[in-house]
Amino acid sequence: MNVKPDTAAGKFYPADRTELLDLIDNFYANYRNSSGYYSRAVIVPHAGYIFSGQLAAQGYMYLNPECEKIFIIAPSHYSRIYGCVSCDFDEFETPLGNCKVDKDITKEFELNNEAFDKEHSVEVQLPFIKYFFKQSRIIPILYGCENYKNITKLIEKYWHDEKTAFVISSDLSHFYPEREACKIDRYTAQMIETGNIQNFDSEQACGAVGICGITNFAALNGFTLIRAGLTNSAARTGDSSRVVGYGSWFLCEGTFADYIKAFYSDYVIDICKKSIMSGLQIGDFEINTYPCAFEEACATFVTLEIKGELRGCIGSVIPYRSLMKDLMENAHSAAFKDPRFEPLSQEEFDNLSIKVSILSQPERIIFESEDELLNKITPYKDGIIIRDGNFQAVYLPSVWAQLPDKQDFMRSLKLKAGMSEDYFSETFQAFKFKAVEITQ
């Protein structure tokens, strides 16, 4: 039997079986998959466990435990490779037991055993796979000079098998001062989470090709990548001069808003209530720990009603702050800073109903006439933003219930923006977006 010996044991993670098990047990005890959602693809780091092991474990906790085959798609750090390669090893050695290779699949790739000799980007993942997926077979893939679209095609080719999962192995920025590293990694996270990888640079992640491959796959299929964690080496070492960034994400087969509504609707409403109660000085707003997904940038509207009548509505059109902060600020502003109403009273709070709209990224509508613009709008589905110079206004999709006719809808929106009903110009812009509603 041809077994690939472990070379990272004792360097990147403990070589002793008991010590390694205890370490991963601790990672597992320190975090839980609070949504209960299971994915078939994750992005996880591959540094030493002392630096990124906890974050990697967080990613694996979202990977479907019923998976029987796991692709490990990782960058080659030591061998010059063109395209993707695999190997013809029968098994990979780990202190927790050997990981069997699915040779029926690996034989479909160019084989290059030498590329795996001392490559940690694959090996660091194996103890986690052996811990969480004891009977799964692995398909180790290394890439070098490769187009990320080929990684997308690889995932597409095997995605039909619901028992197959994909681990994208990558660290983030390397060796920048901590402040700069945090800025770069937040930018990288936003690109991954929005699916906008047009300007993704190899300096942002050592596994940039793999990250772009899975992100492109998600975008093509209407999926999204949800954050499981974001940190860097300074959090463990205290050395802020040369920092390595780490991030973990799991693939959700739907939108971010769909995910939040499905698993955290009550939590969203509770955040808004606590923010308003804090403003009324009848409660404190202190949430020290919350799901990492709420750290993602997101635009929301918070609408308040009393007995079916509007009592306040404030929101964000562009995602520029975390979902947690956006909910807090918009709920408070809807209650106390909507210029159409007096600040909410404690007596009114008891009869208050709350509705939260989570907005998608606005999409610009290209048109040359108002008729063409109206033809590109779908009533009851599209929220609309119009803009021209200092004039701007937005209507949520829910407004279609009061204004079902497209022309009436647009006339009213123009008036809201401070324009005339028949206003149009060469610089007039319009954007559309979707909104997922969460109601109390």
Steps between C-alpha positions, in 0.01 A plus 500: 500500500630844403456727805595867502683559832399804703758779495304775677443301821705647782532827306154622404309283747587252779650169390364326809153352440362579846633854500357562153159360596490714813584808295225442244257409780572843649442669164167320478404599856579867437259543207173363373308511175218713642283484188520125444553563129731254323693579187693308238780751456717701737798733487738434790856607591802271498743656748625340820218401732621738769428786257200391294386162628198639685384686190550198276294288740223759483484455126493120523208517744286625210607223261236232447589205729349256247759580232690195379747664261687822573703698248784697657586777255819673608787715368844354445759682710810299407460354149452692177175370354304593191132425540373245754662176611410214730692191611486120494550442872259250653488679833632808683640442848372702799538448877126430514514224240555493128274681251414283202530651153220459245720377215205460264488880491867592541591297190304754295766764582867535417688313774796657678593335830808716551289815520342359819828401671516791745185693407318611815199664330343155450645316797385754761139424401528124551470476881181706484361276228592188696345649814171614345468250210660177613401288197522761225741466211706798389586637158811718552547766230792741475510790258766747394467721195128450438192694389242514779227419249649153467448452874139604447468239224654234726241573771217506245607161363466320835233712671217271384610238755337614825745291703798695360641806680769758422760649733672811365828538687639854532641756737438870436747791494863432590749702708343846508479716814184407688301814417568462129442124513157549662405750231606263221324201657175691550514600134563138403210383717267749334603375153436140601167577665366715214638278223680797347846360423580709195801665664603215732879504524737216584643714784168470680527124552749224425206291376349781293433268205303254712311776678406666172401162356248421774379862517437500126318167531279649771419809293413296191255289698334769711682377812700700754792450734420565866769603744589257779790705632774754426821548699879526467821376659537808724199381700714208622856632490453866586746584222334770289797567272474201263148362500336215308123514452257210526137464397239227488179486295237242410292483183128567541273380219301824503552868575638652818158648575333160452747347745441769764121472466503120516715471811509833683164676451423513873852619572467784246176624656651468849794721400261769379288478816802529727632799307165679536467404867847638564389829341197504730732426794298193597777254414867465413644406165793275572565208268853379555482195275294446188515289182793597281265547203375815672845652449444501122418833336129523423237763418167487682183698554315492830129582479291564810120484508232543764166334424585485132601868475853608415691629805850529357721363226875554463752295306818464302518456125866403467667247735774695678491363855435167670153350506504524879582872500263576212208340685585680824537842340201473266267372772602785729464758221161367390375537857652833591636683194248460219423869420137415419423399858560596859740273688341172607358491852511212746120467480519459123773237529258249652291505178791515259552254216836476325583405142855467371589497131840359406608647167702344221776694323340767278524429126516794262227507234617609156236694304457786255138589570254473784300240308809283470568547871147394595524194274804383697326520836307208652216610731487344850854362459724798430582776741601814312754775563500812283772763497595819316739748655377582849165328438466147629224272629434133562192281519508150643326220308221510761389840364357326193207396720393866517617597149459196272510700175855560372434858391334591829787335687761702310309828525470461876868408533600811304290719726664341803840588351395863454456472124194577292279209391617522137868559584758340269852587394812351341655464847196333659602167655301208635597186690302194603542262788326212673395495865437213738256594774508388862193591704429488870 
